Amino acid sequence: MPAPLKRSGLQNEVISFYRQCFRAVREKPLETRPRFHAFIRKEFKEHNIRRSDFATIEYMLRKGRKQFDTYSQKGVKDIHL
């Protein structure tokens, strides 16, 4: 059996952020969670970035974290795609 591929620190950071986004949705009203899930998936799949494009990946992480800070606030109850 081949050894599993090791992920880079940046790959682990992206995966961790993705999971953090989905965990934050647990705090949203039950009826709006599917829209938040769809929004998260769309945002992550929308950008076709090469694994070696570190500058763009880091930029997108910074941008995503700013959005996350906004959408994870208690006052935000719904999101529209």
N, C-alpha and C positions, 0 to 999 in steps of 0.2 A: 504494500500500500504506500503510495507516494506521500511524502511529508506535506502538511498543509502549507500554503504560501503565507509568508509573513507580510503583514501590512506595514506600511510606513506610518510614521507618527501623524502625518497629515491625513492619511486615510482613516486612521483611528479617530482623529478629531472630527472628521466629517460624519462618520458613523455615529459617534457619540452625540453629536449635535442633532442628527436626525432622530435618534431615540429620545433625546431631551424634548424635542418638539412634540412628539407623540405623547410623552408623559404629561406635558403641560395641558394637553387637550382634556385630560381627565378632570380638570378643574372647571371646564366649561359646561353649560347646560346640556343635558342629554340630547335634546332635539337638535342642537347645532353641531354636535361633534362630527357627524359625517361630512359636513361642509369644511370644517377645519382639517379633517383627514385628507380630503380631496385637495385642499389648498396646499398642504404640506407636500403631498406627492407631486403635484403639478410644479411647484417651485423647484423641487429637487430634480425632476426629470426634464424640465424645460431647457436646461442648459447642457449642451453637449460639449463638455470640456475634456480635453486630453489629460490623462493622469500626470503627465510631465509638465503641465502648465501650472506651475506652483503659484505664480503671481496671481493668476486669475482665480484659482481655488481659494487662496487666502483672502482675496478681495470679496469673493462671494460669501465666504464664511463671515467676514465682518458685516457685510450687508445683511445677511440672514440673521445674525445676532441682533442687529438693530431692529429688524422686523419682529423678531421673537420678543424682544423687550416690550415692544408696542402691543402686540397681540396677546401676550401673556398677562397683561394687566387685568385686575379683577373687573374693571368697568367694561371691558370688551366682552360682549356676550355672543356675538355672531359675526360671521364673515361672509362676504359675497364674492363669488368668483368672477 
